[in-house]
């Protein structure tokens, strides 16, 4: 998912404190884990967000039909304890386990059908494209769901693990309404939302009705917004927080020396990239975008900003993910080539508006380097630092030329990210306004191709086409960088970003 803010979420609701003060007693609370993060949640409506800040909390409030395991490489049963697929790949029969919502009501086939229908048909769904393949759904009994597709779909089963299709209570949703449910949902996962203080924290408590309640050792979890990187890390060092995510690369080696802390560098599917607004001339010219790619020294950024922890990216599909094309084009740093391409495009004195989030050390360090590198090619980039609560709305509005962002995969199949960034979807191709009809068609074709070899070639072609078009500029891949106090055990984030807080222990 995006390192990203919900495009449908208003600025007023997104506003949050630039600094959060955590009372020393919070982290000392018996068996409650406190986690510092940059941004606050925007919603608990799974279909209306594409942000890690929401989905990483969802994953322990809601459960899904099919889960991705801890290794981030295979599917395992969730609320569906088993399933069968017809020989032609168009009918899925799911068998639900005995499980309850947090209000004690049983989770049934009607809840599953309601959830899937909503993500497919609701006009506010950001994920409808991935579920339009669903033709019909029936419930032969309360614990069986039969899903008939329009035709075979290679990513359909993996798509049932998407946080956006977290299972909702049909009766609860209809009684409460969408707005109230999005504030304080009925949980199907390990924790319930006890209180949500916008811009400050989300307070979760253990869900005694969770079907794996015996597995959960914590009494609760608090996700606390501390936007400033230095403040967040200092609060872990002082014991005001049990854990913090998004540890700046520059602080990792020093934190490793602290005997009271554990630094976690978990394998990820994260890719950082530079968004380009194709709707702003001359950025609509492929030659100009290629010039930008040549002008930017990605290896220098990796060395200076990630301290060698990251690796240079060559594709929107991250290294280690399904169908990643290791031999994809990686344009070298070539200032002369950049200047020649600009001249060929007839562009002189190019000036760009570079949007970035204030307080984000990595973004600020990267922006300064990119600004200097572009200047060598005769391109002027004006840095515009904005509060993180404003930048997403500006991206949605197209009020930028270039801006740094990141993505982490949420399902094992590449269709999700490919659709989101190349397939002309409702998110304006991740705010870049990129459009290529041939690419769009290939995205659709790859979704229904069941031959693994043919499908792999399609994604190789898509990676080549995206690189040729410079839909955005790939910067680097990196692990998840988190830190905990030594008394915290089992704090783990799998490659798709899910925190397994049901296995976390506070000693």
Residue pairs with C-beta under 8 A, 6 or more apart in sequence:
1 50
1 51
1 52
1 55
1 163
1 407
1 408
1 409
1 410
1 497
2 50
2 51
2 52
2 405
2 406
2 407
2 430
3 51
3 52
3 270
3 272
3 405
3 406
3 407
3 408
4 50
4 51
4 52
4 392
4 405
4 407
5 14
5 39
5 42
5 51
5 53
5 388
5 389
5 391
5 392
5 393
6 42
6 43
6 48
6 49
6 50
6 51
6 54
6 126
6 392
7 50
7 126
7 392
7 396
7 427
7 431
8 48
8 124
8 126
9 42
9 43
9 48
9 49
9 392
10 393
11 389
11 390
11 393
13 42
13 198
14 42
14 389
14 390
14 392
14 393
15 199
15 389
16 39
16 40
16 198
16 199
16 200
16 225
16 227
16 389
17 199
17 200
17 225
17 227
18 227
18 228
18 359
18 387
19 226
19 227
19 228
19 231
20 36
20 200
20 201
20 224
20 225
20 226
20 227
20 231
22 34
22 36
22 224
22 226
22 235
22 240
22 241
23 240
24 238
24 239
24 240
26 32
26 34
26 222
26 224
26 240
26 241
27 34
27 239
27 240
27 241
27 242
27 485
28 239
29 220
30 219
31 217
31 218
31 219
31 220
31 506
32 218
32 219
32 220
32 221
32 222
32 506
33 218
33 220
33 221
33 222
33 242
33 243
33 488
33 501
33 504
33 506
34 221
34 222
34 224
34 240
34 241
34 242
34 243
35 221
35 222
35 223
35 224
35 241
35 242
35 243
35 244
35 245
36 224
36 225
36 226
36 232
36 235
36 236
36 241
36 243
36 244
36 245
37 53
37 223
37 224
37 225
37 226
37 232
37 244
37 245
37 246
38 53
38 225
38 226
38 227
38 229
38 232
38 246
38 359
38 360
38 388
39 53
39 225
39 227
39 388
39 389
40 53
40 198
40 199
40 200
40 201
40 202
40 225
41 53
41 54
41 57
41 196
41 198
41 202
41 223
42 49
42 51
42 53
42 54
43 49
43 54
43 182
44 54
44 57
44 58
44 61
44 181
44 182
44 183
44 184
44 185
44 193
44 196
45 178
45 181
45 182
46 58
46 62
46 119
46 163
46 164
46 165
46 166
46 168
47 118
47 119
47 122
47 124
47 125
47 126
47 127
47 164
47 165
48 124
48 125
48 126
48 182
49 55
49 126
49 164
50 126
50 127
50 164
50 420
50 427
52 408
52 497
54 163
55 163
55 164
55 410
55 497
56 497
56 498
56 499
57 202
57 204
57 223
58 163
58 166
58 189
59 163
59 189
59 498
59 499
60 189
60 190
60 191
60 204
60 221
60 499
60 501
60 502
61 166
61 185
61 187
61 189
61 190
61 191
61 192
61 193
61 204
62 163
62 166
62 167
62 168
62 185
62 187
62 188
62 189
63 78
63 79
63 99
63 166
63 167
63 188
63 189
63 210
63 211
64 78
64 79
64 160
64 161
64 162
64 163
64 165
64 166
64 167
65 78
65 79
65 80
65 94
65 112
65 160
65 161
65 165
65 167
66 75
66 76
66 77
66 78
66 80
66 83
66 157
66 158
66 160
66 161
67 75
67 76
67 77
67 78
67 161
68 74
68 75
68 76
68 161
68 411
68 412
68 494
68 496
68 498
69 75
69 76
69 494
70 492
70 494
70 500
71 494
71 495
72 267
72 269
72 412
72 494
72 495
72 496
73 412
73 495
74 412
75 157
75 158
75 161
75 412
77 97
78 161
79 96
79 97
79 99
79 107
79 112
79 167
79 188
79 211
80 94
80 95
80 96
80 97
80 145
80 160
81 95
81 96
81 97
82 94
82 95
83 92
83 93
83 94
83 95
83 157
84 92
84 93
85 91
85 92
85 93
85 157
86 92
88 152
89 149
89 152
89 153
89 450
90 148
90 149
90 150
90 151
90 152
91 146
91 147
91 148
91 149
92 146
92 147
92 149
92 156
92 157
93 144
93 145
93 146
93 147
94 112
94 144
94 145
94 146
94 147
95 143
95 144
96 107
96 108
96 109
96 112
96 142
96 143
96 144
96 145
97 143
97 211
98 106
98 143
98 211
99 106
99 107
99 188
99 210
99 211
100 106
100 107
100 209
100 210
100 211
101 107
101 111
101 169
101 172
101 186
101 187
101 188
101 209
102 186
102 187
102 188
102 192
102 207
102 209
102 210
103 169
103 172
103 186
103 209
104 209
105 169
105 171
105 172
105 186
106 142
107 167
107 169
107 188
108 139
108 142
108 143
109 139
109 140
109 141
109 142
109 143
109 144
109 145
110 139
110 142
110 170
111 167
111 168
111 169
111 170
112 137
112 139
112 145
112 167
113 137
113 138
113 139
113 145
114 168
114 170
114 173
115 165
115 166
115 167
115 168
115 170
116 131
116 134
116 137
116 147
116 165
117 137
118 125
118 168
119 125
119 127
119 128
119 131
119 164
119 165
120 128
120 131
120 132
120 134
121 128
122 128
125 164
126 164
126 426
126 427
127 162
127 164
127 165
128 426
129 419
129 423
129 425
129 426
130 155
130 159
130 162
130 415
130 416
130 419
131 159
131 165
132 150
133 149
133 150
133 151
133 153
133 156
133 447
133 448
134 147
134 148
134 149
134 150
135 148
135 149
135 150
136 147
136 148
137 145
137 146
137 147
137 148
138 145
138 146
138 148
139 145
139 146
140 146
149 156
151 448
152 448
152 450
153 447
153 448
154 413
154 415
154 446
154 447
154 448
154 449
154 450
154 455
155 411
155 413
155 414
155 415
155 416
155 447
158 411
158 412
158 413
159 165
159 411
159 413
159 415
159 416
161 410
161 411
161 412
162 410
162 411
162 416
163 410
164 410
166 188
166 189
167 188
168 181
168 185
168 186
168 188
169 186
169 188
172 181
172 185
172 186
173 181
173 186
176 186
183 196
184 193
184 196
185 193
187 193
187 207
187 210
188 210
189 207
189 210
190 206
190 207
190 210
190 212
190 213
190 215
190 216
190 501
190 502
191 204
191 205
191 206
191 207
191 210
191 216
191 220
191 221
191 501
192 204
192 205
192 206
192 207
193 202
193 203
193 204
194 203
194 204
194 205
194 220
195 202
195 203
196 202
196 203
197 203
199 225
200 224
200 225
201 222
201 223
201 224
201 225
202 222
202 223
203 220
203 222
204 220
204 221
204 222
204 223
205 219
205 220
206 213
206 216
206 218
206 219
206 220
207 213
207 216
210 216
212 502
215 502
215 503
216 502
217 503
217 504
217 505
217 506
218 501
218 504
218 505
218 506
221 501
224 241
226 232
226 235
226 241
226 244
227 359
227 388
228 359
229 246
229 247
229 248
229 251
229 359
229 360
229 361
230 361
232 241
232 244
232 246
233 244
233 247
233 248
233 251
233 255
233 483
235 241
235 244
236 242
236 243
236 244
236 261
236 483
236 484
236 485
237 255
237 258
237 260
237 261
239 260
239 485
242 484
242 485
242 487
242 488
242 506
243 482
243 483
243 484
243 485
243 488
243 491
244 482
244 483
245 480
245 481
245 482
245 493
246 481
246 482
247 255
247 263
247 481
247 482
247 483
248 361
248 362
248 481
249 305
249 306
249 307
249 309
249 310
249 362
249 478
249 481
250 307
250 361
250 365
252 263
252 265
252 307
252 309
252 481
253 307
255 261
255 263
255 483
256 263
259 486
260 485
260 486
261 483
261 484
261 485
261 486
262 483
262 484
262 485
262 486
262 488
262 491
263 481
263 482
263 483
264 480
264 481
264 482
264 483
264 484
264 491
264 492
264 493
265 309
265 479
265 480
265 481
266 479
266 480
266 482
266 492
266 493
266 494
266 495
267 320
267 479
267 480
267 495
268 318
268 408
268 477
268 478
268 479
268 480
268 493
268 495
268 497
269 318
269 320
269 321
269 408
269 409
269 495
269 496
269 497
270 318
270 406
270 407
270 408
270 477
270 478
270 479
270 480
271 313
271 316
271 318
271 406
271 407
271 408
271 474
271 475
271 476
271 477
272 310
272 313
272 362
272 366
272 404
272 405
272 406
272 475
272 476
272 477
272 478
273 313
273 316
273 404
273 405
273 406
273 407
273 472
273 473
273 474
273 475
274 292
274 296
274 370
274 402
274 403
274 404
274 472
274 473
274 475
275 395
275 400
275 402
275 403
275 404
275 405
275 430
275 431
275 432
275 472
276 283
276 289
276 292
276 401
276 402
276 432
276 470
276 471
276 472
276 473
277 283
277 398
277 400
277 401
277 402
277 431
277 432
277 433
278 284
278 289
278 432
278 433
278 434
278 435
279 398
279 433
280 398
280 401
282 288
282 345
282 347
282 350
283 289
283 401
285 345
285 347
286 468
286 469
286 470
287 341
287 342
287 344
287 345
288 341
288 342
288 345
288 347
288 350
289 469
289 470
289 473
290 331
290 341
290 470
291 337
291 338
291 339
291 341
291 342
291 345
291 347
291 377
291 379
292 338
292 374
292 379
292 402
292 470
292 473
293 331
293 470
293 473
294 331
294 332
294 333
294 334
294 335
294 337
294 338
294 341
294 377
295 333
295 335
295 338
295 373
295 374
295 376
295 377
295 379
296 333
296 370
296 373
296 374
296 473
296 475
297 333
297 369
297 373
298 312
298 313
298 330
298 333
298 474
298 475
298 476
299 312
299 333
300 333
300 369
300 373
301 366
301 369
301 370
301 475
301 476
302 308
302 310
302 311
302 312
302 475
302 476
304 365
304 369
305 362
305 365
305 366
305 369
306 362
306 476
306 478
309 478
309 479
309 481
310 476
310 477
310 478
311 319
311 476
311 477
311 478
312 330
312 475
312 476
313 319
313 474
313 475
313 476
313 477
314 325
314 326
314 328
314 329
314 330
314 467
314 474
315 324
315 325
315 328
315 463
315 466
315 467
315 474
316 407
316 417
316 418
316 421
316 422
316 463
316 466
316 471
316 472
316 474
317 323
317 324
317 325
317 414
317 417
317 418
317 459
317 463
318 324
318 409
318 477
319 326
319 477
320 495
321 409
321 414
322 412
322 413
322 414
323 414
323 455
323 456
323 459
323 460
325 459
325 460
325 463
325 464
328 460
328 463
328 464
328 467
329 464
329 467
329 468
333 373
335 376
335 377
338 377
339 377
339 378
342 348
342 350
342 377
342 378
342 379
348 378
349 378
349 380
350 378
350 379
350 380
351 379
351 380
351 381
351 382
352 374
352 379
352 380
352 381
352 382
352 401
352 402
353 381
353 382
353 384
353 400
353 401
353 402
354 367
354 370
354 371
354 381
354 382
354 383
354 384
354 400
354 401
354 402
354 403
355 384
355 386
355 391
355 394
355 395
355 399
355 400
355 401
355 402
355 403
356 363
356 364
356 367
356 383
356 384
356 385
356 386
356 391
356 403
356 404
357 363
357 385
357 386
357 387
357 388
357 391
358 364
358 385
358 386
358 387
358 388
359 388
360 388
363 404
364 385
366 404
366 475
367 381
367 383
367 404
368 383
370 381
370 402
371 381
371 383
374 380
374 381
375 381
381 402
384 400
386 394
391 403
394 400
395 403
395 405
395 431
396 428
396 431
398 431
398 433
404 475
405 430
407 417
407 421
407 430
408 496
408 497
409 416
409 417
409 495
409 496
409 497
410 416
410 496
410 497
411 496
412 496
414 459
415 443
415 446
415 447
418 443
418 446
418 459
418 462
419 425
419 443
419 447
420 427
420 429
420 430
421 429
421 430
421 432
421 434
421 466
421 471
421 472
422 429
422 434
422 436
422 439
422 440
422 443
422 462
422 466
422 471
423 429
423 439
423 440
423 443
423 444
424 435
424 440
429 435
429 471
430 472
432 471
432 472
434 469
434 471
434 472
436 465
436 469
438 465
439 462
439 465
439 466
439 469
442 458
442 461
442 462
442 465
443 462
445 458
446 455
446 458
446 459
446 462
449 455
449 458
467 474
480 493
480 497
482 491
482 493
484 491
487 506
487 507
488 504
488 505
488 506
488 507
489 504
489 505
489 506
489 507
490 500
490 503
490 504
490 505
491 499
491 504
492 499
492 500
492 503
492 504
493 499
493 500
494 500
